[in-house]
């Protein structure tokens, strides 16, 4: 497995650990459909949360959140709708993002609620 793939999987697990520590219940991981993939689907206090995880080994090429462009947000909205269509309607839905920067200095986890 390529280093990038290992870093990505490690970042997703760190995001799951972060979310569960905050009281989120994880409903789905790496859910796929013809439109793409949702990294994490979770539930927090009655709200279904689609979580995009971006992991980097540093910020030399920009902060992980820089990769969440308007095009990516539009795709996440379509993916969230597809997940809801498959799993049933939800009362409340939001999209969060978790950035992981993991390097020799340590790991930093940032969580932004309702990015879209």
Backbone bond lengths (Angstrom), bond angles and torsions (degrees), N, CA, C in turn:
res aa  C-N    CA-C-N  psi(-1)  N-CA   C-N-CA  omega(-1)  CA-C   N-CA-C  phi
1 X - - - 1.460 - - 1.537 108.39 -
2 X 1.308 115.85 136.43 1.459 121.41 -178.30 1.534 110.67 -67.89
3 X 1.324 115.51 150.71 1.472 121.09 -179.50 1.532 111.49 -54.46
4 X 1.337 115.49 -40.33 1.473 120.62 179.67 1.533 110.78 -60.42
5 X 1.336 116.61 -42.07 1.464 120.92 179.92 1.525 111.48 -66.50
6 X 1.336 116.11 -40.84 1.470 120.61 177.80 1.528 109.71 -62.95
7 X 1.330 116.14 -43.62 1.465 120.61 179.02 1.529 110.42 -61.79
8 X 1.335 117.02 -42.66 1.460 120.90 179.61 1.518 112.63 -63.09
9 X 1.329 116.71 -44.37 1.473 119.85 178.97 1.521 111.45 -66.16
10 X 1.328 115.62 -39.35 1.468 119.95 177.38 1.530 109.62 -62.76
11 X 1.320 116.53 -43.15 1.464 120.93 179.10 1.519 112.26 -62.26
12 X 1.333 116.69 -41.37 1.466 119.36 178.57 1.525 111.03 -64.48
13 X 1.328 117.30 -38.65 1.464 119.36 177.82 1.529 110.74 -67.25
14 X 1.319 117.48 -39.55 1.467 120.41 176.16 1.529 110.60 -62.24
15 X 1.328 117.04 -38.15 1.468 121.14 177.50 1.523 110.45 -65.00
16 X 1.336 117.28 -43.27 1.469 121.14 177.21 1.532 109.71 -60.54
17 X 1.323 116.51 -45.59 1.470 120.29 179.10 1.524 111.12 -59.90
18 X 1.325 116.29 -42.63 1.470 121.73 178.76 1.531 110.80 -62.03
19 X 1.332 115.68 -47.81 1.464 120.06 -177.65 1.530 111.62 -65.42
20 X 1.313 117.49 -43.21 1.467 119.44 -179.62 1.530 110.67 -66.50
21 X 1.331 117.15 -33.90 1.472 120.12 176.32 1.524 111.24 -63.97
22 X 1.339 116.42 -27.64 1.467 121.32 177.57 1.528 112.35 -85.40
23 X 1.329 116.92 -2.77 1.457 120.38 178.61 1.519 115.18 98.88
24 X 1.319 117.99 5.74 1.463 120.92 176.98 1.526 108.68 -71.83
25 X 1.327 116.02 145.35 1.462 121.82 170.73 1.529 106.58 -101.07
26 X 1.318 116.97 127.70 1.465 121.11 -179.52 1.525 108.37 -83.14
27 X 1.330 116.57 122.76 1.461 122.71 -179.38 1.521 112.16 -97.25
28 X 1.327 116.67 -35.01 1.450 120.96 -174.49 1.521 109.30 -156.23
29 X 1.340 114.98 148.75 1.465 120.84 174.19 1.520 107.90 -132.59
30 X 1.322 115.19 137.74 1.465 121.97 177.91 1.528 112.41 51.68
31 X 1.339 115.11 46.13 1.467 120.59 178.08 1.525 108.37 -73.24
32 X 1.325 115.49 131.07 1.468 120.86 -176.74 1.521 111.72 -121.76
33 X 1.315 113.36 147.78 1.465 121.61 170.25 1.520 106.76 -147.99
34 X 1.313 117.72 -174.22 1.468 120.46 -177.66 1.536 112.72 -64.60
35 X 1.335 117.37 -19.92 1.466 121.32 -179.04 1.526 113.05 -83.99
36 X 1.332 116.97 -18.73 1.458 119.76 -177.20 1.518 111.58 143.95
37 X 1.311 115.46 -148.44 1.461 121.47 -174.28 1.523 111.30 -134.84
38 X 1.328 114.99 140.98 1.464 122.32 170.42 1.523 106.39 -103.00
39 X 1.319 116.84 128.54 1.466 120.29 -178.73 1.521 111.60 -64.91
40 X 1.332 116.09 -52.61 1.467 120.96 -176.91 1.527 108.86 -142.78
41 X 1.325 116.00 138.33 1.463 121.57 167.91 1.521 105.28 -119.50
42 X 1.326 115.64 128.78 1.462 120.62 -175.88 1.515 109.87 -135.50
43 X 1.302 114.94 173.81 1.477 121.44 177.79 1.508 107.77 -130.07
44 X 1.325 115.35 131.41 1.462 121.24 176.75 1.517 108.49 -135.33
45 X 1.328 115.36 114.62 1.467 121.48 173.91 1.526 112.39 47.08
46 X 1.316 118.05 50.14 1.453 121.26 175.88 1.512 115.13 86.41
47 X 1.311 117.92 -1.37 1.457 121.94 -179.73 1.524 109.48 -110.66
48 X 1.324 116.24 131.45 1.457 120.96 172.40 1.520 107.29 -84.20
49 X 1.324 115.92 131.35 1.463 121.40 -173.64 1.529 109.82 -124.12
50 X 1.320 115.79 120.71 1.458 122.42 172.18 1.524 105.80 -90.73
51 X 1.337 115.85 126.72 1.466 119.81 -174.25 1.525 109.93 -118.97
52 X 1.315 115.53 123.27 1.455 122.50 173.26 1.527 107.55 -95.27
53 X 1.319 116.47 128.43 1.456 121.75 -179.31 1.516 108.90 -111.76
54 X 1.317 116.26 129.12 1.455 122.08 176.00 1.520 107.66 -123.51
55 X 1.332 116.26 124.26 1.453 121.95 -177.03 1.516 109.71 -121.29
56 X 1.314 115.25 136.77 1.460 121.00 177.90 1.529 109.06 -136.80
57 X 1.304 115.13 155.50 1.457 121.22 176.16 1.519 111.73 -90.62
58 X 1.293 117.31 6.46 1.464 123.67 179.11 1.513 108.45 170.03
59 X 1.311 115.96 -177.75 1.468 119.78 -178.94 1.531 111.96 -114.51
60 X 1.317 116.05 19.94 1.461 120.85 179.54 1.515 113.23 -59.96
61 X 1.318 116.79 -29.96 1.466 121.45 178.09 1.519 111.39 -106.87
62 X 1.318 116.78 20.20 1.452 121.78 179.65 1.521 111.88 105.76
63 X 1.296 114.77 163.83 1.463 121.48 178.78 1.532 109.26 -70.61
64 X 1.328 118.27 147.20 1.469 119.99 179.08 1.523 113.73 -53.23
65 X 1.330 117.77 -36.03 1.469 119.99 -179.67 1.530 112.12 -64.58
66 X 1.344 117.37 -21.43 1.462 120.18 178.46 1.528 111.74 -61.48
67 X 1.338 116.59 -23.97 1.464 121.14 -178.89 1.529 112.78 -79.17
68 X 1.321 116.90 -6.73 1.467 119.92 179.39 1.530 107.65 -95.37
69 X 1.297 114.00 87.03 1.463 123.21 -175.30 1.530 110.38 -87.68
70 X 1.319 117.86 169.62 1.467 119.70 174.02 1.529 112.81 -56.54
71 X 1.323 117.56 -36.01 1.470 121.20 177.90 1.539 109.16 -65.01
72 X 1.326 117.00 -43.57 1.468 121.13 178.93 1.530 110.11 -63.77
73 X 1.324 117.57 -41.69 1.472 120.89 179.08 1.526 111.16 -62.63
74 X 1.324 117.27 -40.61 1.470 120.57 177.89 1.530 110.03 -63.22
75 X 1.314 116.77 -40.36 1.466 120.60 177.66 1.531 110.79 -65.05
76 X 1.325 116.96 -40.96 1.470 120.32 178.04 1.523 111.23 -62.31
77 X 1.323 116.98 -37.89 1.468 119.93 177.05 1.528 110.90 -62.65
78 X 1.340 116.55 -43.90 1.471 120.51 178.18 1.529 111.03 -64.55
79 X 1.322 116.86 -41.09 1.464 120.79 177.81 1.523 111.08 -64.17
80 X 1.328 117.25 -41.53 1.471 120.77 178.47 1.523 110.19 -61.11
81 X 1.328 116.74 -41.98 1.470 120.39 178.49 1.527 110.48 -64.08
82 X 1.322 117.37 -39.42 1.465 121.21 178.98 1.528 110.66 -66.16
83 X 1.331 116.93 -40.68 1.472 120.02 178.49 1.530 109.45 -62.59
84 X 1.320 116.86 -44.81 1.469 120.96 179.43 1.531 111.07 -63.61
85 X 1.323 117.41 -38.52 1.465 120.57 178.91 1.525 110.61 -62.99
86 X 1.322 117.10 -36.17 1.461 120.98 -179.56 1.531 112.77 -79.69
87 X 1.322 117.25 -33.57 1.468 121.03 -173.11 1.521 114.13 -104.44
88 X 1.304 116.97 -0.40 1.458 119.99 179.60 1.516 110.99 102.27
89 X 1.306 116.17 158.91 1.471 119.71 -177.40 1.527 111.27 -65.66
90 X 1.322 114.36 152.66 1.459 120.90 176.90 1.520 108.48 -122.09
91 X 1.317 116.13 150.68 1.461 120.60 -179.66 1.523 112.14 -73.71
92 X 1.336 115.52 -40.84 1.464 120.08 -175.95 1.519 107.93 -141.10
93 X 1.328 116.56 136.01 1.458 121.59 -176.56 1.516 109.13 -137.27
94 X 1.338 115.67 139.01 1.458 118.81 173.06 1.526 108.82 -145.24
95 X 1.322 114.73 165.07 1.458 121.35 178.35 1.524 108.16 -118.39
96 X 1.331 115.40 123.95 1.459 122.84 177.54 1.519 109.19 -111.73
97 X 1.320 115.75 165.50 1.458 121.20 174.04 1.522 108.96 -132.62
98 X 1.319 115.43 141.09 1.458 121.38 175.11 1.526 106.93 -123.34
99 X 1.332 115.24 127.02 1.462 121.63 176.51 1.523 108.24 -107.56
100 X 1.320 115.10 134.54 1.453 122.05 177.18 1.522 107.20 -121.90
101 X 1.324 116.43 125.08 1.459 121.37 170.64 1.522 105.79 -117.12
102 X 1.321 115.03 113.73 1.470 121.16 -177.23 1.522 108.58 -122.59
103 X 1.318 115.35 116.86 1.463 119.61 176.94 1.528 108.88 -146.22
104 X 1.316 116.83 -170.53 1.471 119.46 -175.61 1.527 113.32 -65.09
105 X 1.331 116.71 -15.57 1.463 120.42 177.69 1.526 112.37 -84.30
106 X 1.334 117.23 -10.80 1.458 120.80 -179.83 1.511 111.45 132.43
107 X 1.323 114.50 -162.56 1.462 121.62 -177.38 1.525 108.39 -125.62
108 X 1.317 115.42 133.11 1.461 121.47 175.49 1.527 107.34 -120.08
109 X 1.337 115.84 127.73 1.463 121.90 178.28 1.523 107.53 -114.62
110 X 1.331 115.99 125.36 1.461 121.26 176.13 1.521 107.97 -121.76
111 X 1.322 115.85 137.25 1.463 121.64 -177.60 1.523 108.18 -127.33
112 X 1.320 115.72 121.79 1.466 121.65 176.41 1.515 107.39 -113.91
113 X 1.324 115.42 123.74 1.462 121.11 179.06 1.530 109.36 -87.25
114 X 1.306 114.01 145.66 1.464 123.08 174.91 1.529 112.79 52.32
115 X 1.322 114.58 65.23 1.456 119.15 175.89 1.519 111.70 -79.24
116 X 1.334 116.06 -18.15 1.470 120.11 178.45 1.502 109.72 -145.53
